[in-house]
Amino acid sequence: MLIVAGYRGGPLDREIARVYNVCMSIRGFIAEKQVSPEEIRRLWFEYSTFDPEEFAMVVDNGRVYGLVFARVGMGFGRIWLCIDPWLPRHYLLETISYLLSWARHRLSRERVCVVKIGCGYEYSGFHCLLREVVGLGLENATVMLMEYSGGSRKYSVHPDIIVREGSMDDIPGVVEVWNSAFRRYSWFEEWRIEDALRWYSTRKLMLYVAVDRETNRVIGYVDAELRRGFDGNTYGYIYTLAVHPDMQGKGVGKTLLQYMVNILSRRGVKSIYLDAIHGLENYYARQGFRIISRSIVSIVEIGRLPSHTPSIMVINSDTK
């Protein structure tokens, strides 16, 4: 086993896609839509914000065991891990330990003292494994997985607003809404138009926008996709609901949400889900959603991360 760092895409893309898919699929019956190596390249390595200095993998004989992103934001180190859940327990723990050791080394160079580690859903297998490696620490819920239980509802659109299906021509407006609506959160990262175009053209999401009737300005949007569950049923997952701060409190978000719920319901989906930012769960509860799980972040001093010294292979150039 060794750490591969500095990777920018190439011969391991297929293995990275495999690990990502099996890692995300253990979320359960609303498993992530499977991604291809081409999607990994477009949505990871070709994104404008991708920095190979922040990314590493554990590899053994050409097989990827796990992935890590380690970056700095708002004074904290931020760590996201994705591990092949089908590894034997010993390899699971060793892979997590190696990746966290690399993250510790990287973030220490940035003079980071405290790190936030994404643990997945509360009490999941991955959450328990991380507790075993780094110990118990301060944990916060970051987003709530919520399920729609309200049935189809009527909604009314303000006479000055049009809700319609979005197109690629609307992406600049969508980006402006996203950046304006989420800028106040600690995890915020500026979204660029070229990245948004790449995202929507690759993921093929259902997109609906709220537009000011007079100016034709995008003031809010909602997007979603259909997913096939392990039970064979089709589920709806709402990715994003965002309204420009200037238009919040006027019912635009409620209109967009119910519009998408009705569209998904007409598609015959079994259930509809979304991840609500912590603090907004009551808003979604009023729209008919209920909490079924919580995503957890562990906050620890960087000195509590493992400090092994595994072999590291640094790739300094594109290997495609």
N, C-alpha and C positions, 0 to 999 in steps of 0.2 A: 504494500500500500504506500502511495506517495501523494503529496499535494501537487496539483497542477495549477499554477497561477499565471496570470497575464494572457489567458486564452481569449481570442477574439472571434472564434468561429472556425470550423474546419472539420477534421475527421471524427471528432467526438460529438458532433451535433446530434446524431441519431441516438447515442447513448444518453445525452442530456435530456432529449425529448422523452425517452423511455422512463428515466428516473422521475422527471417532472410529472408525467402522467400517472405513474403508480403512486407517487407521493401524494398528489392531489386527490386521487380516486378514493383514498381511505376516508375522505370526508363523509362518505356514506352514499345514501340514495340520490343525492343531488350532485353526483360526481362531476368534476370539471369536464368540460368538453375536451376531448383528446386533441393535443397539438402535434403537429408534424415537425420534422427537423427544419423544414423551410420556414414554418411559423416561428420557431425558436430563433432562427437567424434574423428574420424581419423584426420581431418584437423584442429581442434582446440585443443581439450584437450590432444591428443596424440602427438602433435607437440613438438619438443624438445625445442622450444622457448616459449611455453605457460607458463605464470606465473600467477597463480590464484590471486596473489596480485594485478594484473593489470586489473582484470575483475570483473564486477558487473552487477546486473540486478535489475529492478523494478518488483516485483511480488505482485499479489493480489489474494488471494484464489486459489493458484496454477496456475494462468494464468500469463504469462510473458508479460509485457507491453513494455519493452525496454531493450537494452543492451548497455554497454559502455566498451571500453578499454581505459585505461589511462596509458601512459608510458612516460619515459624520453628518449630523444635522441638529440644529438647535442646541448645540453643546453636548449632545449625547452621541455615543456610538450606537448604531442601529444594525442589528444582525438578523438576517433571514436565512433559514436553513430549509433544505429539502433533501430528505434521506429516503433511499430505497427501503420501504417497510418490510420487504420480504427477506432481507438479510437475516442470518442467524443473530441471536441477541448479542453475542460477543462482538460481532462486526458492527452492529448498530451502535453500541456504546463506543466502540473504538472510532468509528467514523465521525460521530458527533464530537468526540473529544479532539480528534485531529482538526476538524474544521473550526472548532471554537479556539483551539490553540493558534491556528493561523490568523483568525479574526483578532485575537488578543494581540498578536505581534503587529498586525497591520494598524490597529487602532491606537496602540501604545505610541506609535510613531507620530500620531496626530495629537498626542498629549490628552487623550480621552481618559477620564476617571470612572465614568459610569456608562454602562451599556444597557440597551433595551433589546431583549431577545424575543422574537415572535415564537410563541409556544403552540400555536394552533388552537383548536377548540378545547375548552376546559375539561380536564380529566381524560382527554384522549390519550392513546398510547404514546404519542410523541410528547405530549405535555408531561407525562409521567417519566419518560426517559430523560428529558431535560432536567427535571427535578433531581433525578438520580445523579446526573453529571455535575450540575452546578449547585445543588442543594436548594433548600427552600429560601426564598427571598421575597421582596415586595413584588406583588403581582397586581396588575390592573387589567380590567376588561377594556378592550379598545373598540370592538364592534360586536353587535348582537346579530346572530343569525335568526331571522324572523320568518314565520310562515303566515301566509294569508289565510284567514278563516272567515272572512266577511261575506263571501259570495259576490255576485255581480251587483254593482251599485250604479245608480244614476249620478250624473254629474252635470254641472252647468258651466259653460265657458263665458267669461266676461265678454261683453260685446266688443271691447277694444282688442281682444286677443283671438288669434287663430291657432288651433292645434292641428298639425298636419304631419305627414310622414317626412322625415328628414332625408336630405341627399348630401352628396359630397360637397355641394356648393354651400351647405350650411355649416361645414366644419369650422371655419374661422369664428363664427358666432358661438358655436358650441365650446370651443376652446376659451373664448373670452368669458363665457358664463362659468366654466369650470374653474378657471384661475381666480375669478372674482369671488366665487362662492366658497372656495375651500382655502383661500390664502391664510385664513386665521388659524388653521390647524397646524400642530407641530410637525406633522408628517408631510406637509405640503411641498410639492416640487413643481415648478413652472412647467406647464404643458405647452409644447410647441406645435404649431399647425402641421408641420411635416410629419411629426410623430403621430398626431391624431389621425391624419389621412392614412398613414400606414396601419394604425390600429383598426380603424373601421373597414378598410379594404381587405384586411387579413381575417378579422374575426367574423365579418358579415353579420353584425348585430342588427337587431330591429331598433330603429331610431325614430323618435317622434319629438318634434320641437314645438314650443310655444312661441309665436311670433306676434310682435306688435302690428296691429292691422294698418296703422298709418305709416310707420317708418320701415316696416318689414324687417325689423331688428329681432334677432333671436334673444329671448329673455329667459328661456328655460328649456330643459330637455330631459328626456328619459330614454334609456336604452336597455335592452334585454336580449336574452337568447333562450332557445329551447335546448334542453339536455335530456339525454337518455339515461335513466336510472338503472341500477343493477336488477331491479325487479321488472324491467322491460317497459315501465311506464315513462311517459314524457312529462318532464317538469319544466316550469318556467323559472328563470333566474333574472331578476332585475339588477343590472350592474350599477347604474348611476341614476339618481334623481337630483337635479341641480337647478336652482333658480337664481338669477342675478340678484345681488343684495338690494338693488334699487326697487325690485318688484316682489320681494318677499313679504309675506303677511297679507297677500291679496288673493289667495286661493289658487295661484298658478301651479304650485307643487301638487296640491291635492287633485287638481284637474288632470295634470299629466299622469299622476300615479294611477288614478282610477281609469283613465283612458287606456294605459298599458295593461292593467289588470283585466279589463274587459276584452281587449284584443287577445291576450293569452288564454283567457277562459274560452273564447270562441274557437281557439285552436285545439281545445279538448285536453289541456294539460291536467295532470293529476293534482298538482299543487303548485303554488307560486311562492318563491322565496326571495329574500334580499338580505344584505348585510347592512345594518343600521349603525352609523357612527354613534359611539357612546355619547349619550346626552340627547339623542334624537329618537330614542326608542318610544317615548311617550307620544311623540308626533305620529309615528307609524302605528302605534297601538290604536290611536283614534281613527286611523284609516282602515282598521280591520286586521292588523297583523299582530302576532303573538311571538314572544321570545321562546326559542327552543334550544339555543345554545349560545355560549359566549366565547369570543376569541380573546386569548390571554397574552399579555406581554409581561415577561419577567424582567425586573429592574435590579441589576446587581453591580457591585464594584468590579472593575475590570480585573482586579487581582484575584477574583474568585473563579475566573475562567481557567480551564486547563492550560498548562504551560509545557506541553510535550514539544519535542523538536523533531517532527517527522521529516523525511526526505522531501525536498521541494524542487519541482521542475518549473522554472520560469520560462514562459514562451513570450518572446519579445516582438514577434512579427506575426502577421496573419498567416495561418497555416492552411488556408483553403487552397 
